[in-house]
Amino acid sequence: MTNKLDNLRETIDSLDEQIQALITQRAKIAEDVAKAKQTSGDHVFYRAEREAQVLRKVMARNSGPLSDEEMARLFREIMSACLAVEQVMTIAFLGPEGTFTQAAALKHFGHSVRVLPMTSIADVFREVESGAASYGVVPVENSTEGVITHTLDEFMRSSLKICGEVELRIHHHVQNCSGRLEDIKKIYSHQQSLGQCRHWLDTHLPGIPLQDVGSNAHAAEMAAADSEAAAIAGEAAAEIYGLKIVSASIEDEPDNTTRFLVIGKRATPVSGKDKTSLLVYTDNKSGALYAMLEPIARNGLSMTRIESRPSRQGMWNYVFFIDVEGHANDEKVMRALEELSQTASMVKVLGAYPQAVL
């Protein structure tokens, strides 16, 4: 048995050397890519469509025993480290440290980026618009509680493009200083999280006051300073603010998932499996909604989301946010957009981008 284990360990050591040598070779090629881009005047280092294509290939050729998600995560970090050789990007996110938005940013870009916490979704947009951040990450909808309206409202005024999307499984944990349920006299959390854990709270902590705060990480920070308070937040927040988890994964829906958008200044080329987000203004008249949806259906596009928001341009006038499968440069999508522009007051393409890879 000892000889067999020694042989297996020697094989692993040999493979580790080969893996390390190949990663080093990849990083050196990344340096050459950076030099070539500088020579040609191409200053675009991060290409969302290219990364999505690479990760899809990684998962397609994966034969186990590691899962597709785990294999893609490993390659994401390799790509992130190699890209940092070319340029270290700054990614703005809805802070503070320890939010699910930060987790989504790191899932999408890897850990070889500089993350910049912002106090509001509007601040994330402004940081990217000013050029202080390369990209931003903002939440847009949750599978349980629905759309995050602040994000949609920002798109109504901003010229930024949606460059990508991230889907993150959300696990909520009750956490406080003592780790005891009986010490909890009040609970801090984000409004969305309180809604996602409503049944658990009603069952286990009935009558306990719930206070909505700007983010789950801020809730954890407040709970760390109050021995009678608890926060509903993620595991990262508990680690950062020194809290103990009283009860884990209290979300009412086991598949609770939040979708995040990556925002930037550059439009994303076709990746092969894309999504296009639209902002559509229509007149408040009979048949307006049908006229808006009919070109989408006629051209065989799959609509994955539709939301309405007040347009702020008159009472009872609304603007619609629509997601369809396909890239804005695909023939079917282009044809639908052209037809839609003939019936709607205004059509704005918010972005065409790779669908979430994992």
N, C-alpha and C positions, 0 to 999 in steps of 0.2 A: 504493500500500500504506500509506504513512504517513497519508494522509488518512482511509483506511478505519479504521485503528487508532485514530486520534484521535477519530473519530466513535463508535466502539465504547466507548472510554474515557469519553467524555462521557455516553453512554447509561448506563454503569455508575455514574458519579458522580450522575446524576440519580436513578437507582433507589435508590442508597444514601441519598440525602437523603429520599426517600419512605419507605424502610424505617425510617430513624431517626425520622422524624416519627410514623410509626404506632406504633413501639415506645414513644415518649414518650407518645403518646396512651393507649396501653394501660396504662402505668405510672400515669398520672394517674387512670384509671378504677379501678385497683387501690387508690389512695389513697381514692377515694370509697367503694369497697366496704368498706375498713377503717373509715371513719367511720360508715357505715351499720350495720355490725356492732356497733360500740361503742355506738351509740345504742340498738340493739335488745337489747343484752345478749348477743349471740352472740359468743363468744370462740373459736370454731373457725375458724381461718384456713386451715389446710391440709385439703383434701378429696381423698383418694386417688381416690375414684370419679370425681370431676369431672376430675381430671388424666388419668386413664386414658381417659375418654370423648373428651377433647380430642385426645389423642395418636392415638387410633384414627381420628378424623376426619382428622387431618393426613395419616396414611399412606394412608387411603382415597382422598383427593383428589390425592395426589401423582402427577404425570405424568412425573417425571424431569427432567433427567438425574441428579439426586441420588437416592440410594437411599432407601427408606422409613426405614431406620435412621438415616441421616444427617439427613434432614429432621426426624424425630422428636427427634433429639438437639438440633438447633438450637432447636426449639420448647420442649423441656424447659428449656433455659437461659433462654429468654425468660420462661417461666412462673416459674422459680426466682427471677430478678431481680425480677419484678413482685411475687411473694409476699413477698420481703424488704422491699418497701416497706410492706407490711402488718405483717409480723412476721418477724424473723430467727430461724429455728429452730436449735436445737442438736440434732445427731444423734450419738448415741453409737455407737461401732463397736469391733470387736475389733482393737486396735492391736498394735504402735505405728504411727506414720506409715509409709505405704508398703505396707500389706497389701492383699490383694485385697478384703477386706471394706470398706476405705475406698473403693476404686474402685467397688464396688457401691453404696455409699451415695451417692457423687457422681453415679453413673449414674442413680439413682432420683430424687434430690432436686435435682440440679443443683449448681453451684458457689457459689451465693449463700446457703449455709448455713454454720453454724459446726460443724465436725466435732470430736468429742471422743474421742480414743483411750482405750480401756480395756484392762486387762491380762488380762481373762478374759471368757468369755461370761457367766458369772454376774454380773460387774460391770456388763456392758451392761444386763442385766435390772434390776439394782438401781438403776442411774442413771435409768432410765426410770420405775421404780416410785416413786422418791423425788421425781420431778418436775424433777430437775436437767437432764434431757434431754427434748426433745419426743418423739423417737422413737429407736429403736435398730435397728441392722442386724446380723444374725448369720448365719453360714453354717449350712445345714441338710443339704445333700447334694451329692455330686459324682457326675457321670455315670460315672466310672471306679471310684472307691473307695467309693461308697455314702454312708450316712448319717453325720452328725456327731452322735454320741450325747450329747455335753455339752449341745447345744441342746435335744434332745428331753427330757432329764432336767430342764432348767429349767422346761419347760412343765408338768411334773407338779406343781410347787409354786407357780407364778406365776399371778396373775390377769390378766396382760397379754394383750392381743388381738393376733393376727396381722392387720396392716393392709394388707400388700402383699407382693409377691415380686419378686425381681430374678434374672435369669439372666445370668451373665457368662462369656464365653469365657475360659478360663484358658491363658495362655502362660507356661511356666516357662523361666527362663534361668539357666544356670550363670554365676556372676559372682564375681570376686575382685579383689584389689588390682592384680595385674600384667597380667591379661588373658591369661595363659598357662596352658594345661592342665597342663603338666608341673610347675607349682608347687603343684598341689593335693595335699595330704596328708590332708585330712579335709574332710567336707562337713556343713554345718548346713542344716537345713530342717524344716518342719512334717511330721509323720508322714504326713498326707494327700498332700503334695507328693512325698515320697519314694516313696510307693506309685504315684503317677501317672507317675513317671519311672523306674520300676524297670528296664525293658528297656534304656534308654539308659545308665543307670548301670552295669549289668552288662556292657554291651558296651564302653563307653569308659573307665570307671574301676573295673575289677574289683578287689576287695580293699581299696578305699579305705574307711576307717571312716565310717559315717553316723551323725550325732547328731541326734536328734529334739529340736526346741525349740518354744516356744509359738506362734511365728508365723514366716512367711517374712521379714517385715520385721526381726524380732529376729535371725534368722539372718544377714541382710545386715549388720546392725549389728555382730554378733560377727565376721563375716568381715572387716569393715573394720579391725578391731583385731588381726587375726592374718594375717600374710603367707603362712602355709602353709594357710590355710583358704579354702574357697569356700562360697557359699550358693546354694541354689536358690530363686529369688524372681522377682518381676515386675520390669518395666522401671522402674516408679516407685521401687522400693526401691534399684535401682542408682543412680539419679539422686540420691536423698536421701542415700545413704551413700557416694557417691563411688567406686563400684565399676565395673569394666570387665566387659562381657559376653564370656565365653569362648565360649559356645555358646548360640544362641538357640532357643527353642521346642523343648525336648527332651522334652515330654510324649509319652507312648507313643500316646495316642489323639488324632488331629487335631481331633476335635470335643469335646475335653475341656471340660466346662462345670460350673460350680458354681452351685447355687441358694441364694439368700439370702432371709431373711425380714425384713420390716419389722415391728417390734413397737411397740405403743403402748397407751394406755389407752382409746381411743375405738373403738367398733365402727364398721365401714365400711358405709355403705348400698350398695344394689345399683348396679352399674355397667353391667350388661348382658352381661358376659362374665366370670364370677366363678368362684371356687374356694372350697370350705369345708374346713377342717381340723378333724378330730375326735380326741378322746382317749377311748378306750373301754376300760373295765374289764369283764372277763368272769370268771365262775367257772371254775376248772380242772376241767372235766367233759367227758364225751363229747358231741360235737356243738356245743360252745360257739362254735367259729370259724364253722361253717356258719350257726348262728343269728344271728351277728353280720353276716355278709355277705349273707344272703338278702334282708333288707329293702332293701338297696342295689340288688341286682340286680332285684328285683321292681318297684321304682319307676323302673327305666330310667336309673339314674345311672351315669356312667362313673367308675370308681375309678382315680385316677392314681398312688396310692402307698399301701402298707401296710407298716408297720414294727412290730416288737414290742420291748418293753423290760421287764426285770424290774420288777414293781410295787413291790418293797420292802415288801410287806405279807404276806409269807409265801413259803416256798420253792416255786419252780416256778410261782408266779402271775405273770401277765404283763399288761401294758397295751399296747394297740394304738393306733398313730397312723395315721390314715386321711385321705387327701385325696380329695375327690370334686368333679367339675365341677358348677357351679351355686352359687347363693347360699343361705345358711341360711334366708332369707325366701322363696325360691322354693317354690311349692306342692309340687313333687315332693320336694324336699329336706326340707321340713318334715314331709311324710308319712313319709318314710323315717326321720327322726330320732324321730318319735313311736313308730313300730313298733320301732325299735332300742332305745329306752329301756325297752320292755316285756320285753326278753329279756336285756339287758346289766345288769351290776351298777351301772354308772354311765356316762353319756355326757356329755362336756364339749365344747362347741363352742369350739375355740381361736381361731377367727376365720373370717369370710367376707370375701373381699377380691378385688380385680381380678386376673385372671391377668396374668402378665408381658406387657407390651405389646411389648417388643423385647429 
